[in-house]
Amino acid sequence: MRIIKKQGELPLVLFLITSSFILILLFTSFGSVKVPVKDIFASLIGKNSHDIYNNLILNIRLPRVVGSFLVGSILAVSGNVLQLVVQNPLADPYVLGISSGASFGAVLYTALSSIYGLSLFLGLETFSFLFGIFATFIVLILARQGKKLPVLSLILSGVIISFLFNSFTTLFTVMYWGNLIHVNTWLMGSTADLIWSDNFKFIFTLIIQFILVLLFSKQLNVLSMGDDMAVFSGINPDRLKLFLIVINVFAVSFTVSQVGIIGFVGLIIPHIVRMIKGPYSFVSNLYSFFIGGMFLMSADFVSRTLFAPTELPIGVVTSIVGAPIFIFVMRRKEKI
């Protein structure tokens, strides 16, 4: 709080907190069955005698809405950190192949455990993390030219690795479609099955991610200005990059293992935030947290209401919004 006051961001942060709370209430209220806001408050304090409303609010809609906010926050903060670390505004979990690698890890674990009956000591989240970080480092190795990460090389490397892991994922789902048929919808992103236990895991992941990023915010500011500046300031850039990448790959991989691939959140939100508030890492991460959460909540609301009772995968909605912005960012980078 002292840092927020020092940066003069307190009024806007309070506005974002209030806006997030209002949106959570609104998106919990609206759906195939409209629930009055007063009934939501009554359910939250345990004074709603309507059992159907209580179940709809507390066990179905609210976990989904809150979970969408948490997932959006994790993806947006991860995208912001990765863009500062890589020093490239086009870096994000989707473009860098983290999401594709993590999703393949999740599908591989599901196939090995449910089809072949193998008892694996590593869990679903661990498989996602290992393949997510594996995909990320392949992309970075392929894209690097000397000490530079050119935009075109980064995008092409990310596309190649994403296609590779997506192909393996498709291969598994085609070969074992009877056991993995449910994976197809999940791969396009879905928050429909989130429950409170999932959200508690998201909260734990987000706390670890945000605290560690906050602790290294000053070093991240220096790192974003280039490796030479970091070395001059007494920072080991390679070690710091590795640490921050691993932390955010862990956060993204866990998220993908729960809700599938949701693209472009980590790309468009940090870019918009830095255009408005500047590149200072603490401020940009803070606003990415709130705006990313509100953006994904809104996308989830559109996905479940636009063609109700049919539900769109949330990844489709974020891609429709994110693709044009991605093109704009890429063209703007070329002009610079």
N, C-alpha and C positions, 0 to 999 in steps of 0.2 A: 504493500500500500504506500509506503514511503517513497519507493521508486516511482510509482504512478503519479503521486503528488508532485514529485520533483520534476517529472517530465511534463506536468501540466495537463495530464490526460484524464484526470479523475471525472470531470463532468461527462465526457464522452463515454468513458468506461461504464459509468452508472447508467447512461442512456442505453448502452448495448446490453447490459444486464437486464434492465427493465424490458427492453424490446424482446430479448430472448424468452423471458418468462411469459410475456403476453402471447408470443407466437406459439409457445408450447401449449398454452391454454386454448388458443384458437384452433390449432391443428388437432388437438385432442377432442375438441367440440365437434368439428365438422367431419363428415364422412357419410357413408350410406345411411346411417342413422344419426341425426343431429342430437347432440347432448347439450343442454343448457350449461353455461359456464358455472352457474350456481350449484348445479349438481356435481360438477367436477370438484369444486371447493368442498362440498359436503362429503364426497367420497374420500378426499384427501385427509379430512379431519375425522373420518369414521362416523359421520352422522347422516349418511345416505342410507335409507331403509330399502331402497330399490335394488334388489340383488342383481338384476340383469344389468343395470347401469353400473353398479360397482364392478362387476366382472368385465364389462366392456371398457370401462375407464382404466381400472387399475391393472388388469391382466392382459389387455389387448392393445389399446391405443396408446396409453401413456408410456409403456415400455418401448414401443416402437418409435414414438416421437422423440423421447429422451435419447434413445439409442442412436437415432439419426443425427441428432445434434452432436453427440459424443464422437461418432464416426467422422462426421464432417470436420470437427475440430482437430482430430488426430491427423487426418489427411492434409488439411490446410497447413497446420504447423509443420508437418513433415516436408511438404512441398516448399515452404518458405525456407526452412533450414537447408534443404538440399540445394536450392537455388543460390543461397549465400555461400555454401561450401564449394559448390562446383563453379560458382561465379558465372552462372548462366541462367537467364530468366526462363528458359524453356525446360529446365530440369524439374521433374516431378516424379512421384512414384510410378505413375502410369507410363510416362515416356521412357524412364530409365529401366523399365522391365521388371521392377520390383513386384508389381501386382501380378504379372503373368507368371513369374517364377514362383511366387508364393501360392498362387492358385493351383499350379501344377503340383507343388508339394502337397497341398491339401487333397487333391484328387488322387495322387499316388498313395498317400496314407490310407485314404478310404478304400482304394482298390486292394491294397495289400492286406488290410485288416478285415474287410467285409467279404471279399471274394475268395482270397486264399486262406483266410482264417489265421493269419500270422499275428502273434501277440507281440506288439512292438513296445519297447520300453520308452521310446520317444513318442510324444503326443502329436496330435494334429497340428497344434500351433508351432511346435518345434520343427516339424517337417516344413511348414510354410516359411518359417524364418530362415532355415538353412538354404532352401532353394531361392528365396527372395534375395538373400545376400550374395548367393552364387551368381544369380542373373545380373545383379547390380555391378559386381566387379568385372564380369565379362564385358558389359557395356562400356564401363569406364576404361578398361584396357584397350578395347577395340577403337574407342573414340579418341583416345589421347594421342596427340602429335607433339612429341617433345614434352614441354611443360604446359602446353595449351590444350583446351578442350573446345575445338571449333563447333559452332552451332550445328552445321550440317552433319558433321561426323557423329555428334552426340545423337541427333535425331535418327539418322540412318542406323546407327548401332542399336539404339533402343528399339526401333521398328523391327530390325532383323531378329534380335533376341526375343522380343515379344511374340513375333510370328513363330519362332522355333518352339518356345514353350507352349504357346497356344495350340500348335500342331500336335505336340505330344499329349496335351490335355484332350484334344478332340479325338486322337487315336484311342485313348483309354475309354472315353465315353462311348465311342462307336463299338469297340470290341466288347465292352461289358455294359451295354446300354441297359440291360435288365436290372443291374445293380446300381448303376450310376445315372439313371434317367433324371433323377431329381437335381443332378449337378448342373444341367444345362441352364435352368432358370437361375440358379445360384451364381453361376459364372458371370451372368449379365448384371449382377448386383441386386440384392434384395434384403430389405430390413424387416420383412413381414413376419419372420419367425423369432424376432428378438424378444427375450424375456429379461426379467430383472437380474438374474444371475449373470447373463451376458453383459448387461450394463455395468454391473459392479466390476467386472473384469476390464471393461473399457475405461472406467474411472481410474482403476489402479494403473493401467497402462498409460493413460493420459497424464496422471500425476507424475509418474517416473519420467516420462518424456519431457514434460514441461519444466520440472525442477532441474533436470540435468541441462536442458537447453538454457534455462535462466542462469544457472551457475556459470556457464561458459559464454554468456552473451557478449561480454567485452572482448574476449578472444575471437568470437565469431565476427564481431564488427571489423576487427583488424584483418581477419582472414578473408573477408569479403572484398578487401581492397587489393588482394593479391598475395601470393606466396612470399615475394621479396619483402613486402611490408611486414608480414608476419615474422619472418626470420629476423628482420631488423629490430622488431619489438620483443625478441626473445621467445617466440612461440615456435614450437615444432609443428609446421603446417601439416605434414603427412600424418603424424600421430593424432592431431586434433581432427583432421578430416575423417580418418578411420573410425575414431570414437563416435563422432556425430553421425556418420553414415550408419554404423552398426545400431546405434540407439533408434534411429528413425526407421531403419529397415525392420527392426524388431516390432516397432509400433504398427507399421503398415502391414507387415506379414500377419500379425495377430488379427488385425482388422479384416484383412482379406479372408482369413480362415473362418471368420464368423459371418461375413455378409457378402463375400464374393468381390469381383472387380468393379470398382466405382471410379471411373476415369475423370480427369480434368479438374477435380476439386483442388488438388494440390498444385495445379498450374495456374488457374485463373484467379483464385482468391488471393494468394500472396502477391501476384503481380498487381492486382487492383489496389490492394492495401498499400504497397510500396509506392505506387503512383500518387496516392493521396497523402500518406503519412511519412514517406521517406524510408530509407533502407536500415535505420537503426534496429538491430535485431530484437531487442526486448519489446519495443513498441510494435513492430511488424508481426512478431509472434503472438502478442496479446490480441491484436485486432484480427489476425488470421484465425485465432481460436474462436472468437465470437462470430465473425462473419462467415467462416467456414461452416460452423454449426448451424447457423440460421439458413444458409444457402441449401445445405443438404436436407434440413427439415422441410424447406419449401419444395425441393425436388421430390421428396418422398410424398408430400401432400398431393402434388400434381400427379405423380405416378399412380396413386390409388384412387383418385377422384375424377381424373380427366375422362376416362372411358369406363367408369364404374358401371357394372360390377367387375369388368375386366381390369386387371391391374398390370401396368407397365413395369418392367424392370427399372429400378431407379438409375442404373447405369445408362440406360437409353436416354433418360431425361437429361442427365448431366452431360452426356456426349453431345446432344443436340444443342445445348447452350454453350458448351465448352469449345466445340470445334471451330466455330467462327472466331471466338476470342483467341484461340490458339493461332489461327491464321493471321489475325491482326498483330499479335505479339511477334510472330516470326517475321512478318513484313516490316514491322517497326524496328526490329533488331537489325535487319539487313540495311535499312536506311542509315542507322547509327553507325 
